[in-house]
Amino acid sequence: MYEDIILLISVSYLLLLGFLITPSISDEMIYVNMAKVLAEGHFPYKHFFYAHPPLQLFLLAPLTLPKSFLFIKFFVACLAQLSLILVFLISKEIFRNEKIAFLSFLFFLLFPGYIIYSSQVLGIFESLFFFLLGFYLLLKKRLFISSLFFVISLFTRYLIVFLFPLILIYLLKYKKGQLKIFLKYLISLTFVFFTTFCLFFGKDFFTDTVLYHIYTNLTINLKQKIDWYLSFNFFTIFLLLLSLNYGIKNKNFKLILFPVYCLMYDMVTLLLIKNMFYHYFILPLPFVFISTAYVFEKEKNLVTKIFIISIILLALFTNYTNISEFFNKRNEIVLSELVSYIINNTNENETIAGFHIPSNYVSFITDRKIAGNYFDSTPRFMEYFGKEKFLFQIKKLKPKIIFEPLSYSRYFSDQYEIVEKFRLGKINLVMMKIK
């Protein structure tokens, strides 16, 4: 019964998303364009800087052949929907209760973090899908294939490694006999993948994906991070504390483990990562809602059920502006106008450069190369590379068109003239043409 309902909801959600989906003002522009360049035979680390492990790009590369940005976003949305189905299957396997499993699916689906990021090509849901698939297969005692998918998730986004200890603790408690074999497979495959990538891509693989993150995450401003975290308006902390309280009262280890670990994940992320982004806190959400669904079903107190529903509704209400912004077609219209200008005023042998969002989108659609393969021109990368050095390199390469924030335009004014001012999201930008 619940399987049929889930199938209907999933298909309906994806059909609706097909009408609403639009390019978002985020780093997804970089990753999609990098995947296209990879499909053309240029490798990350060897030919361009890429701050993450390579499997996301290899997953997306074949999908860039139709040159449809929205097609790739829809593919990621399908992976996200499959992740929800895996949450259902995992919850069903853990608690042997289909209603709890269905509620886990439903609560996650309705959460603003899912609605906003389920179609964004940021590597998060790609990685989470493989992680959840690995966990489900682990529960089914498929140890080798399970460990393989865990490793694939790791080399899609390193951030997923923060969830690995949760799996090991669960095995230690409930499947202790399998822990040693699983660890052997996991460690061996991780070593094989990492060694292979180091040998194939060279030392820049380690520099770009490991040392870069160590260097750019050294500064800690905990108060500012906590302010950011609270401003996300996820309110999951209330759901976790509720689940933890239930687990302690009823001596339910799973209802202690999952909430405590999710809280620890958020705390460790706050401490170790300098620049906070909304989507970093997506990864533990399956366990948040598996726990919440269990409490909702088992707790007979009506006040508790009302509280859970109120928290989810509150999260939706306070994130309404964010949800609306991510599905706003205004930015797509602006980007389309930039594409038209580039097609009409440049040829395929001329290059473009500058701010990563418009430059990568335009490059992907028009086949104009990005000067110097500087796909990643985020403030974080410029801090690492050296802002003055980076801007000097762009000027030296003399691309035909540059996209930059309005405040940067004066740096290029001696060689470039402003041909258009435009706005993407909350960012004021200019398009400049070489004189």
N, C-alpha and C positions, 0 to 999 in steps of 0.2 A: 504493500500500500504506500509506504513512505517513499519507496524508490520511484514510483510513478509520479508522485507529487514533486519530488526533487527534479526529476527529468523535465517535467512541465515548467517548473520555476526556472530552471537553468536555460532551457531553450528560449523561454519568454524574455528572460533578462538579456540574453545575448542578442536577440532580435531587436529589443529596445535600444541596446547599446549601439547596435549597428547604425541607428539613426542619430544618436547623440554624440558619438565618438568624434573627437577633434584633436589636432595637435595641441599638446600642452606646453606651457612655457617652463620647460625643465630640461634637465640633462639628457632626456630621451633623444633629443635631436642629435646629440653627439654620438650616442651608441648606435642609432640606426644608420647614420652616415658612415661610421666606422665599419659596421657590418657590410655595407655596400662596397666599401673600399677593399675589405677582406675578400669578398666574392670576386673582385677584380684582380686578386693576386698579390695584394700588399698586406703584410702581416703586422699585427700589433707588436710593440717593443722593438721590432727590427726597423720598421718604416715609419712608425708614429708612436707617440706616447699614449699609453692606456693604463689607467690607474687600478684596473681590476683584473682578476684572472680571466683567461680567454674564452671560457666555454659559452658565455652569453653571446659573444660575437659569432662563434662557430654555429651556434643554434640558429641565429637570426640571418646569417649570410645567405643561405639559399632562398629565404623569403624576400630578399631585396630585389630579386630578378624582375618581378612585375613593376618595380619602382613605384609602389603604392605605400605611402607612409601609413595610411589608415589600415591597410591590410595587415601590416606588422603589428599595429596596436590591437587589432581584433584577434590576432593569433595569441598575443599575451593575455588578452581577456579570456580566451578559451582555456589557457593554462590556469588562470586564476579560478575559473569556474570549476575546473577539474580538481583544483586544490580544495575547494569547498566540498566537493563530493568525497575526496579523501578524508577530510575532517569528519564527515558523516560515517565513513567506513571505519576509521580509527576509533571514534567514540563508541560505535556499535561493538567493535572488537574488545574494547577496554571494559565497558560496563554491561555488555549483553542486553542492551535496552534500546530499541529502535526509536522510541519517542525522545529519549535524551540525545541520541545521535542526530535526529531531525532538528531538534532545538539548537544544537551546536551549529549545524549548517545554517539555520535561519538567522540566529543572532549574529553570526559572522557576516552573512550576506547583507544585513541591515546596518552594519556598522559603517560610519563615514570613512574610516580608513580604507575599508574594502571598496566602497563605492568610488572614492577618488582615485585610488591607485591600482585598481584591478586591470585597467587598460593602459597603464603607463609603462613604457619600456625602460625600466630602471634597474632591471636585474633582480628585483626583490621577489616578485611572484614567480619568475623563472626559477630562482633558487629554491623558494619555498615549495614549489610543486615537486621538485626532485627530492627534497628533504622529507616531505610528507609521504611520498611514494615509498621512499626507503623505510620510513617508520612503519607503514602499513605492512610491507613485506617482512619486516623484522618481526612484527606481531604474528605473522603467518609462518615464522620459522624458516624463511628463505634468507639465510644469513649472508651468503656471498653476494647475491644480486642486490640485497638490501644495502650492504656496505658499499657496493658500486654506486648506487644512486646517492648515498650520503656523500661520497667523494665528488660525484658530479655536481651536487649542490654546493659543495665547498669551493670548487673551482669555477663556479658561476659567480658567487659572491662570498668573500671570506667572512662577512659578518655572521653568516649562518653558523659558524663554528661556536658561537656563544650558546647555541642550543644543544650542542653535542653532549655536554655533561649531563643534561637532563635525560637523554636517552640511556646513557651509561648507568645513571642512578636507577632508572626504571628497570633496566636489565638486572642490576645487582639485587634489587628487591624481589622481582617477580620471575626472572628467568636467569638465575645465577649460573646455571650450567651452560648457558649459551654465551656468556659474557667473554670468556677467554677466546673462544673461536671467533666471535664477532670482532673483537679487538684486533686479533691477528690479521683478519681480512682488511679491516679498516686502516690499520697502520701500514700494511703492505701496499695496498692500493694507493693510499695517499703518497707514499714514498715513490711509487712507480710514476704516478701522474706528475708530481712535482719535479722529479729528476728528468722525465721526458720533456717537460716544458723548459726547464733550464738548459738542457742540451740543445733543443731545437731553436729556442728564441734567444739564447745567450744570457749574459749577466743582466741585461736591461729588464728581463722579465722579473728578476728579484728586486731590482732597483725601483721599477715603476709600481709594482704591486705590493711590496713590503716596506722598503725603506721610505718611499714617498709618504705612506700613511703614518709611519712612525714620526717622520719629520714634521708633517703638517698637523699632527694631533698632540704636540708636546704641551701647548699652552692650556692651562685649566682655569676657567672662570666658572666655578660651580654655581654661584648665585645666578649668573646670566643663563646658564644651561637649565637650571630648575625653572626659571621664568619662561624660557622657551617651551620646556616640556609641559608646563601647566597651560601655556597658551594654546597648545594643540587641542585642548578640550576633548580629550579622549574619555576621561573619567573612568578608565579601566581600573584605576587603583581602588575604587569603591567596590567594583565587582570582585576584585581579587581578595580584598579584605573580607568581604561577605563570604566568599567561598572558603577562605582560610578559617574563618570562625566556625563555619559548619563542619569543616574537616576536623578541627581540634575537638569540638563538642562530641562528634560522632566517632572519633578515633579512626578516621578514614585517611589512610596514608596518601592515596592519590589526590585527595582534596586538600592535602597539606603540601604535597610535593609541587603540584602544578602552580598554585598561586604564589608560593614562596619563590619558586624558580623564576616565574615571570617578573616578580618584583625585583629580584636580583639582576635579571637581564637588563631591566630598565636602569637600575642603579649603575651597573658596570658600564653600560653604553654612555650614560651621562658622564661618568668619570673618565673614560678612555677616549671618547671622540670629541674633538674640539668643536666642529661645526655640526650643530643639530639640524636634522631634517625629519620631517613628519614621517616619512616612510621607513626610517630605521626601526620604528617601534611596531611595524606590521608583523614581523617574524614570529613573536611569541603569541600572537592573537589566537591561533587555533586552540592553544591550551587554556587561554583565558575563557573562551566560550565553551569549550568542553566542560570546564569546571562550573561555569555559570549555568549551563544547561542542566547539569546534574542537580545543582542546588534548587533550580527552578522546579524541576520535576519532583524531587524527593521532599522538599520542605513544604509542609502542609500550611504554614502560616501565610495567609493571604497578603499580609503587609510585605513580606519578603518578595513575593511574586510581583507586586505592584512596584516595589523599589527597583527591581531588575528592569522591568519594562520602562520605568521612568528614567533610569540612567541611559538606556539606549536611545530613548526619544530625546532626552536632553542633549546627548552627543550629536544627534542628527540636527536638532534645532540650532545649536551653537555653531555647527559647521556648515550651515546652509549656504552662507556666502562663499565658503571655499568650494563646496560642491558645485555651486552655480558657476563659479569662475573657471573651474576645470572643464566644464562642458559648454563654455561660452564660445560661440562661433566667430566672435569679433576678431580674435587673434588669427584665425585661419584666413579670414578675408584680407587682413593686413599682409600676412605671409604670401598669399596668392598674388597680391599687387607687387610685392618685391620680386617674386618669381618672374612675373610678366616683364618688369623693368630689365632684369638681368638677361632674359632671353632676347629682348629687343635691342639691348645696348652693349652686349658683349658677345664674343664668339667662344667656342669650346677650347681654344688654346689660351684664353685669358683666365686669370685666377681671381679669386675673391678671398677675403680674410676678415678677421675681427671677432666681434662678440659671438659666442658659440651658438646661441639659439637661432638667429636668422641665418648666419653663415652656413651652418650645417644643414638646415632645412633647404635653403636655396641650392646648395651644392648637391644634395640628394636628388632633388627634382630636376635640376637643369644640367647635371653632369659637368658643372664648372668645378675645377679643382680648387682646393683650399691651399693657399700659398704656404709652402714649407710643411705641409701636413699638420698644421697646428689646429687640429680639430677641437682640442680641449683648451679653451681660452678663458676658463672660469677664474674668478678672483683667487681661488685656492691654488690653482696651477700657477698663476702669475706670481703669487707670493713665493711659491717653491722655486720657480724658474728665475724670478727676478722681474718685477714689473717693468722697470726701465729697459732692461735687457730685452724683454719680450717685445715691447712696443718698438724698440730700435730694429729688431729683426724683421718685424712686419714692414716697417718703412723701407728697409733695405731690399726686401723681396719685390716691392713695387706692384702689389696686386692692382687690378683695374678698379675694383670696388672694395670698400671697407665699410663694415657695419660696426659701430661703436656706441657706447653710452654717450650721451650729450656732453658729459663732463670731460670725456677723453678727446673730443673733436679738436680742441685747440692744439693738441700734440701733433696732429697731422695737417694742420691748416697751411703749412708752407708748401706741401706737395698735393694736397687734396682739397676739393671744394665740396660743400654740402649740397646734395641734390634733393634730399628729402628728409624730413623729420617725421618720426612715427613712434608709436607706443605699443609695446607688447606687455600685457598684464599691467604691472605697476612701473615698468621700466621705460624711461624716455631715451630713445635711440636716434641716431642719424645714419643715413647712407651717404657715403662720400665717394666721389669719383676723382681719379687722378687727373691733374691738370695737364 
